[in-house]
């Protein structure tokens, strides 16, 4: 809780009279008591989200998410307490609406617009996708006849236009508020795409793991498939890498949570998204980029031209027979 008090309100650890820092002094401040009361009353919650490495101190740190359920928090804090200027600047940079700033990225259930801005802020290239229109298939011109309903981009030049700027992404979702979220692969992430039980069995045979045992982020798709995230490998897309398994690499695209599938179900994270992604295992790399096959050396072919070749000289056609008849 101390970290959230410091970040939200700009409060630093208080020094004692002899110049030492008292790590407990911050808990006596009004801001800390307010958050403590909210946690006790169920108006807020602290959730464990993983472990990260502090690169400056070179030590592991536990990561938590503060979820504030009280929609009046923003108005109350603006009137009674001074929110940290840095926090306000972050809200402005993300172009969040004034009456929604309290939500930011600490809200428990993000819709696609908020999630898209969060992905962009984490460095994942975002693309707005077509959405599912109730009873009418896709929001594209094909409508009910679209074979990829909700799974293709709104932008014609999506590979070039994909953005990591939360401001740009926010403007896209103000234009298409129901859009699904797409993430371009090959830059910030690659994805192993498993299709149903067949893909799960192929993964188990290749890596001896279930999807939930993948060391990195895992998402469940709306069609009961799985997305396993890896660090960029530099390799391109491969369809049917294994039975029921596709690879989304350079030049690829996936649909990301909390997008809605044509089935009505939503994509969801099973293992949360993290800042660092696992490297591609050697088994998969060998499947994606097998070593070139060695070919036997072929003997040089004899030229077929009007002039026949003898070692050291060239003779006219028929000269060899004439010489033999002499």
URFEN-V303871 format. One record per pair of residues at least 12 apart in sequence whose C-alpha atoms are under 10 Angstrom apart, sorted by the first residue. I is the first residue (numbers start at 1). J is the second residue. If there is no record, write none. Layout:
BEGIN
i:I j:J
i:I j:J
END
This chain:
BEGIN
i:1 j:26
i:1 j:27
i:1 j:32
i:1 j:35
i:1 j:36
i:1 j:39
i:1 j:46
i:1 j:64
i:1 j:66
i:2 j:23
i:2 j:24
i:2 j:26
i:2 j:27
i:2 j:31
i:2 j:32
i:2 j:35
i:3 j:64
i:4 j:31
i:4 j:32
i:4 j:35
i:4 j:64
i:4 j:65
i:4 j:66
i:5 j:26
i:5 j:27
i:5 j:29
i:5 j:30
i:5 j:31
i:5 j:32
i:5 j:33
i:5 j:34
i:5 j:35
i:5 j:83
i:5 j:84
i:6 j:26
i:6 j:31
i:6 j:32
i:6 j:84
i:7 j:83
i:7 j:84
i:7 j:85
i:7 j:86
i:7 j:87
i:8 j:31
i:8 j:82
i:8 j:83
i:8 j:84
i:8 j:85
i:8 j:86
i:8 j:87
i:8 j:88
i:9 j:31
i:9 j:32
i:9 j:77
i:9 j:81
i:9 j:82
i:9 j:83
i:9 j:84
i:9 j:85
i:9 j:86
i:9 j:87
i:10 j:82
i:10 j:83
i:10 j:84
i:10 j:85
i:10 j:86
i:10 j:87
i:11 j:26
i:11 j:29
i:11 j:31
i:11 j:32
i:11 j:83
i:11 j:84
i:12 j:26
i:13 j:25
i:13 j:26
i:13 j:27
i:14 j:26
i:30 j:81
i:31 j:77
i:31 j:81
i:31 j:82
i:34 j:77
i:35 j:66
i:35 j:68
i:38 j:68
i:38 j:69
i:38 j:70
i:38 j:73
i:39 j:66
i:39 j:67
i:39 j:68
i:39 j:69
i:42 j:68
i:42 j:69
i:42 j:70
i:43 j:67
i:43 j:68
i:43 j:69
i:43 j:70
i:43 j:71
i:43 j:73
i:44 j:66
i:44 j:67
i:44 j:68
i:44 j:69
i:44 j:70
i:44 j:107
i:44 j:108
i:45 j:64
i:45 j:65
i:45 j:66
i:45 j:67
i:45 j:68
i:45 j:69
i:45 j:108
i:46 j:64
i:46 j:65
i:46 j:66
i:46 j:67
i:46 j:68
i:47 j:63
i:47 j:64
i:47 j:65
i:47 j:66
i:47 j:67
i:47 j:108
i:48 j:62
i:48 j:63
i:48 j:64
i:48 j:65
i:48 j:66
i:49 j:62
i:49 j:63
i:49 j:64
i:49 j:65
i:49 j:271
i:49 j:272
i:49 j:273
i:49 j:274
i:50 j:62
i:50 j:63
i:50 j:64
i:50 j:65
i:50 j:271
i:50 j:272
i:50 j:273
i:50 j:274
i:51 j:63
i:51 j:64
i:51 j:274
i:52 j:274
i:52 j:275
i:52 j:276
i:53 j:276
i:65 j:105
i:65 j:106
i:65 j:107
i:65 j:108
i:66 j:105
i:66 j:106
i:66 j:107
i:66 j:108
i:67 j:103
i:67 j:105
i:67 j:106
i:67 j:107
i:67 j:108
i:67 j:109
i:68 j:102
i:68 j:103
i:68 j:106
i:68 j:107
i:68 j:108
i:69 j:102
i:69 j:103
i:69 j:106
i:69 j:107
i:69 j:108
i:70 j:102
i:70 j:103
i:70 j:107
i:71 j:99
i:71 j:100
i:71 j:102
i:71 j:103
i:72 j:99
i:72 j:102
i:73 j:101
i:73 j:102
i:73 j:103
i:74 j:98
i:74 j:99
i:74 j:100
i:74 j:101
i:74 j:102
i:74 j:103
i:75 j:98
i:75 j:99
i:75 j:101
i:75 j:102
i:77 j:102
i:87 j:101
i:88 j:101
i:90 j:104
i:91 j:104
i:91 j:105
i:92 j:167
i:93 j:165
i:93 j:166
i:93 j:167
i:94 j:114
i:94 j:117
i:94 j:118
i:94 j:120
i:94 j:121
i:94 j:165
i:94 j:166
i:94 j:167
i:94 j:168
i:94 j:169
i:94 j:170
i:95 j:117
i:95 j:166
i:95 j:167
i:95 j:168
i:95 j:169
i:95 j:170
i:95 j:171
i:96 j:114
i:96 j:117
i:96 j:166
i:96 j:167
i:96 j:170
i:104 j:117
i:104 j:118
i:105 j:117
i:105 j:118
i:109 j:258
i:110 j:257
i:110 j:258
i:111 j:177
i:111 j:178
i:111 j:180
i:111 j:181
i:111 j:257
i:111 j:258
i:111 j:259
i:112 j:128
i:112 j:173
i:112 j:177
i:112 j:178
i:112 j:179
i:112 j:180
i:112 j:181
i:112 j:182
i:112 j:256
i:112 j:257
i:112 j:258
i:112 j:259
i:112 j:260
i:113 j:128
i:113 j:169
i:113 j:170
i:113 j:171
i:113 j:172
i:113 j:173
i:113 j:174
i:113 j:176
i:113 j:177
i:113 j:178
i:113 j:179
i:113 j:180
i:113 j:181
i:113 j:258
i:114 j:166
i:114 j:169
i:114 j:170
i:114 j:173
i:114 j:258
i:115 j:181
i:115 j:256
i:115 j:257
i:115 j:258
i:115 j:259
i:116 j:128
i:116 j:164
i:116 j:166
i:116 j:169
i:116 j:170
i:116 j:172
i:116 j:173
i:116 j:179
i:116 j:180
i:116 j:181
i:116 j:182
i:116 j:183
i:116 j:256
i:116 j:257
i:116 j:258
i:117 j:163
i:117 j:164
i:117 j:165
i:117 j:166
i:117 j:167
i:117 j:168
i:117 j:169
i:117 j:170
i:117 j:173
i:117 j:181
i:118 j:164
i:118 j:165
i:118 j:166
i:118 j:169
i:119 j:163
i:119 j:164
i:119 j:165
i:119 j:166
i:119 j:169
i:119 j:181
i:119 j:182
i:119 j:183
i:119 j:256
i:119 j:273
i:120 j:162
i:120 j:163
i:120 j:164
i:120 j:165
i:120 j:166
i:120 j:167
i:120 j:168
i:120 j:169
i:120 j:170
i:120 j:183
i:121 j:163
i:121 j:164
i:121 j:165
i:121 j:166
i:121 j:167
i:121 j:169
i:122 j:164
i:122 j:165
i:122 j:166
i:122 j:188
i:122 j:273
i:122 j:274
i:122 j:275
i:123 j:163
i:123 j:164
i:123 j:165
i:123 j:166
i:123 j:187
i:123 j:188
i:123 j:189
i:123 j:275
i:124 j:162
i:124 j:163
i:124 j:164
i:124 j:165
i:124 j:182
i:124 j:183
i:124 j:184
i:124 j:185
i:124 j:187
i:124 j:188
i:124 j:189
i:124 j:275
i:125 j:159
i:125 j:161
i:125 j:162
i:125 j:163
i:125 j:164
i:125 j:165
i:125 j:169
i:125 j:182
i:125 j:183
i:125 j:184
i:125 j:185
i:125 j:186
i:125 j:187
i:125 j:188
i:125 j:189
i:125 j:253
i:126 j:158
i:126 j:159
i:126 j:161
i:126 j:162
i:126 j:163
i:126 j:164
i:126 j:165
i:126 j:166
i:126 j:168
i:126 j:169
i:126 j:181
i:126 j:182
i:126 j:183
i:126 j:184
i:126 j:185
i:126 j:253
i:126 j:254
i:126 j:255
i:126 j:256
i:127 j:152
i:127 j:153
i:127 j:154
i:127 j:155
i:127 j:157
i:127 j:158
i:127 j:159
i:127 j:160
i:127 j:161
i:127 j:162
i:127 j:163
i:127 j:164
i:127 j:169
i:127 j:172
i:127 j:179
i:127 j:180
i:127 j:181
i:127 j:182
i:127 j:183
i:127 j:184
i:127 j:253
i:127 j:254
i:127 j:255
i:128 j:151
i:128 j:152
i:128 j:153
i:128 j:154
i:128 j:155
i:128 j:158
i:128 j:162
i:128 j:163
i:128 j:169
i:128 j:172
i:128 j:173
i:128 j:175
i:128 j:176
i:128 j:177
i:128 j:178
i:128 j:179
i:128 j:180
i:128 j:181
i:128 j:182
i:128 j:183
i:128 j:255
i:129 j:149
i:129 j:150
i:129 j:151
i:129 j:152
i:129 j:153
i:129 j:154
i:129 j:155
i:129 j:158
i:129 j:176
i:129 j:178
i:129 j:179
i:129 j:180
i:129 j:181
i:129 j:182
i:129 j:183
i:129 j:254
i:129 j:255
i:129 j:256
i:129 j:259
i:130 j:148
i:130 j:149
i:130 j:150
i:130 j:151
i:130 j:152
i:130 j:153
i:130 j:154
i:130 j:155
i:130 j:176
i:130 j:178
i:130 j:179
i:130 j:180
i:130 j:181
i:130 j:182
i:131 j:149
i:131 j:150
i:131 j:151
i:131 j:152
i:131 j:153
i:131 j:154
i:131 j:176
i:131 j:177
i:131 j:178
i:131 j:179
i:131 j:180
i:131 j:181
i:131 j:259
i:131 j:260
i:131 j:261
i:131 j:262
i:132 j:144
i:132 j:149
i:132 j:150
i:132 j:151
i:132 j:178
i:132 j:179
i:132 j:180
i:132 j:259
i:132 j:260
i:132 j:261
i:132 j:262
i:132 j:263
i:132 j:264
i:133 j:149
i:133 j:150
i:133 j:178
i:133 j:262
i:134 j:262
i:134 j:264
i:135 j:262
i:136 j:149
i:137 j:149
i:137 j:150
i:137 j:262
i:138 j:150
i:138 j:151
i:138 j:152
i:138 j:262
i:139 j:154
i:139 j:178
i:139 j:179
i:140 j:152
i:140 j:153
i:140 j:154
i:148 j:261
i:148 j:262
i:149 j:260
i:149 j:261
i:149 j:262
i:149 j:263
i:150 j:179
i:150 j:180
i:150 j:181
i:150 j:182
i:150 j:255
i:150 j:259
i:150 j:260
i:150 j:261
i:150 j:262
i:151 j:180
i:151 j:181
i:151 j:182
i:151 j:253
i:151 j:254
i:151 j:255
i:151 j:256
i:151 j:259
i:151 j:260
i:151 j:261
i:151 j:262
i:152 j:180
i:152 j:181
i:152 j:182
i:152 j:253
i:152 j:254
i:152 j:255
i:153 j:179
i:153 j:180
i:153 j:181
i:153 j:182
i:153 j:253
i:153 j:255
i:154 j:172
i:154 j:176
i:154 j:179
i:154 j:180
i:154 j:182
i:155 j:172
i:158 j:182
i:158 j:184
i:158 j:253
i:159 j:183
i:159 j:184
i:159 j:185
i:159 j:251
i:159 j:252
i:159 j:253
i:160 j:184
i:162 j:182
i:162 j:183
i:162 j:184
i:163 j:183
i:163 j:184
i:178 j:259
i:178 j:260
i:179 j:259
i:179 j:260
i:180 j:255
i:180 j:256
i:180 j:257
i:180 j:258
i:180 j:259
i:180 j:260
i:180 j:261
i:180 j:266
i:181 j:254
i:181 j:255
i:181 j:256
i:181 j:257
i:181 j:258
i:181 j:259
i:181 j:260
i:181 j:267
i:182 j:253
i:182 j:254
i:182 j:255
i:182 j:256
i:182 j:257
i:182 j:259
i:183 j:252
i:183 j:253
i:183 j:254
i:183 j:255
i:183 j:256
i:183 j:257
i:184 j:248
i:184 j:249
i:184 j:250
i:184 j:251
i:184 j:252
i:184 j:253
i:184 j:254
i:184 j:255
i:185 j:229
i:185 j:230
i:185 j:231
i:185 j:232
i:185 j:234
i:185 j:236
i:185 j:237
i:185 j:247
i:185 j:248
i:185 j:249
i:185 j:250
i:185 j:251
i:185 j:252
i:185 j:253
i:185 j:254
i:186 j:230
i:186 j:231
i:186 j:232
i:186 j:233
i:186 j:234
i:186 j:235
i:186 j:236
i:186 j:237
i:186 j:248
i:186 j:249
i:186 j:250
i:186 j:251
i:186 j:252
i:186 j:253
i:187 j:231
i:187 j:232
i:187 j:233
i:187 j:234
i:187 j:249
i:187 j:250
i:187 j:251
i:187 j:252
i:188 j:229
i:188 j:230
i:188 j:231
i:188 j:232
i:188 j:233
i:188 j:249
i:188 j:250
i:188 j:275
i:188 j:276
i:188 j:277
i:189 j:228
i:189 j:229
i:189 j:230
i:189 j:231
i:189 j:232
i:189 j:233
i:189 j:234
i:189 j:248
i:189 j:249
i:189 j:250
i:189 j:276
i:189 j:277
i:189 j:278
i:189 j:279
i:190 j:227
i:190 j:228
i:190 j:229
i:190 j:230
i:190 j:231
i:190 j:232
i:190 j:233
i:190 j:234
i:190 j:235
i:190 j:236
i:190 j:237
i:190 j:247
i:190 j:248
i:190 j:249
i:190 j:250
i:190 j:252
i:190 j:253
i:190 j:254
i:190 j:277
i:190 j:279
i:190 j:280
i:191 j:217
i:191 j:218
i:191 j:226
i:191 j:227
i:191 j:228
i:191 j:229
i:191 j:230
i:191 j:231
i:191 j:232
i:191 j:233
i:191 j:237
i:191 j:246
i:191 j:247
i:191 j:248
i:191 j:249
i:191 j:252
i:191 j:253
i:191 j:254
i:191 j:280
i:192 j:218
i:192 j:226
i:192 j:227
i:192 j:228
i:192 j:229
i:192 j:230
i:192 j:238
i:192 j:241
i:192 j:245
i:192 j:246
i:192 j:247
i:192 j:248
i:192 j:249
i:192 j:280
i:192 j:284
i:193 j:219
i:193 j:221
i:193 j:225
i:193 j:226
i:193 j:227
i:193 j:228
i:193 j:229
i:193 j:239
i:193 j:240
i:193 j:241
i:193 j:244
i:193 j:245
i:193 j:246
i:193 j:247
i:193 j:248
i:193 j:254
i:194 j:211
i:194 j:220
i:194 j:221
i:194 j:224
i:194 j:225
i:194 j:226
i:194 j:227
i:194 j:228
i:194 j:240
i:194 j:242
i:194 j:243
i:194 j:244
i:194 j:245
i:194 j:246
i:194 j:247
i:195 j:221
i:195 j:223
i:195 j:224
i:195 j:225
i:195 j:226
i:195 j:227
i:195 j:240
i:195 j:243
i:195 j:244
i:195 j:245
i:195 j:246
i:196 j:221
i:196 j:223
i:196 j:224
i:196 j:225
i:196 j:226
i:196 j:244
i:196 j:245
i:197 j:224
i:197 j:225
i:197 j:226
i:197 j:244
i:198 j:225
i:198 j:242
i:198 j:243
i:198 j:244
i:198 j:245
i:199 j:211
i:199 j:225
i:199 j:226
i:199 j:240
i:199 j:242
i:199 j:243
i:199 j:244
i:199 j:245
i:199 j:246
i:200 j:225
i:200 j:226
i:200 j:243
i:200 j:244
i:200 j:245
i:201 j:242
i:201 j:243
i:201 j:244
i:201 j:245
i:202 j:241
i:202 j:242
i:202 j:243
i:202 j:244
i:202 j:245
i:203 j:242
i:203 j:243
i:203 j:244
i:203 j:245
i:203 j:284
i:206 j:242
i:206 j:283
i:206 j:284
i:206 j:287
i:207 j:281
i:207 j:282
i:207 j:283
i:207 j:284
i:211 j:225
i:211 j:226
i:211 j:227
i:211 j:228
i:211 j:270
i:211 j:271
i:212 j:226
i:212 j:228
i:212 j:270
i:212 j:271
i:213 j:228
i:213 j:271
i:214 j:228
i:214 j:229
i:214 j:230
i:214 j:271
i:214 j:278
i:215 j:228
i:215 j:229
i:215 j:230
i:215 j:271
i:215 j:277
i:215 j:278
i:215 j:279
i:216 j:228
i:216 j:229
i:216 j:230
i:216 j:231
i:216 j:271
i:216 j:272
i:216 j:273
i:216 j:274
i:216 j:276
i:216 j:277
i:216 j:278
i:216 j:279
i:217 j:229
i:217 j:230
i:217 j:269
i:217 j:270
i:217 j:271
i:217 j:272
i:217 j:273
i:217 j:274
i:217 j:275
i:217 j:276
i:217 j:277
i:217 j:278
i:218 j:230
i:218 j:268
i:218 j:269
i:218 j:270
i:218 j:271
i:218 j:272
i:218 j:273
i:219 j:256
i:219 j:257
i:219 j:258
i:219 j:267
i:219 j:268
i:219 j:269
i:219 j:270
i:219 j:271
i:219 j:272
i:219 j:273
i:220 j:256
i:220 j:257
i:220 j:266
i:220 j:267
i:220 j:268
i:220 j:269
i:220 j:270
i:220 j:271
i:221 j:255
i:221 j:256
i:221 j:257
i:221 j:258
i:221 j:259
i:221 j:260
i:221 j:261
i:221 j:265
i:221 j:266
i:221 j:267
i:221 j:268
i:221 j:269
i:222 j:255
i:222 j:256
i:222 j:257
i:222 j:258
i:222 j:259
i:222 j:260
i:222 j:261
i:222 j:262
i:222 j:263
i:222 j:264
i:222 j:265
i:222 j:266
i:222 j:267
i:222 j:268
i:223 j:261
i:223 j:262
i:223 j:263
i:223 j:264
i:223 j:265
i:223 j:266
i:223 j:267
i:224 j:265
i:224 j:266
i:224 j:267
i:225 j:244
i:225 j:245
i:225 j:267
i:226 j:245
i:226 j:267
i:226 j:268
i:226 j:269
i:226 j:270
i:227 j:246
i:227 j:247
i:227 j:248
i:227 j:254
i:227 j:255
i:227 j:256
i:227 j:267
i:227 j:268
i:227 j:269
i:227 j:270
i:228 j:247
i:228 j:271
i:228 j:278
i:229 j:248
i:229 j:273
i:229 j:274
i:229 j:277
i:229 j:278
i:229 j:279
i:229 j:280
i:230 j:249
i:230 j:276
i:230 j:277
i:230 j:278
i:230 j:279
i:230 j:280
i:230 j:281
i:231 j:249
i:231 j:276
i:231 j:277
i:231 j:278
i:231 j:279
i:231 j:280
i:232 j:248
i:232 j:249
i:232 j:250
i:232 j:277
i:232 j:278
i:232 j:279
i:232 j:280
i:233 j:249
i:233 j:250
i:233 j:279
i:233 j:280
i:233 j:285
i:233 j:288
i:234 j:249
i:234 j:250
i:235 j:247
i:235 j:248
i:235 j:249
i:235 j:250
i:235 j:251
i:235 j:285
i:235 j:288
i:235 j:289
i:236 j:248
i:236 j:249
i:236 j:250
i:236 j:251
i:236 j:252
i:236 j:288
i:236 j:289
i:237 j:249
i:237 j:250
i:237 j:251
i:237 j:252
i:237 j:253
i:237 j:288
i:238 j:250
i:238 j:252
i:238 j:287
i:238 j:288
i:241 j:284
i:241 j:287
i:241 j:288
i:242 j:287
i:247 j:284
i:247 j:288
i:255 j:267
i:256 j:268
i:256 j:269
i:257 j:269
i:305 j:317
i:306 j:318
i:307 j:319
i:308 j:320
END
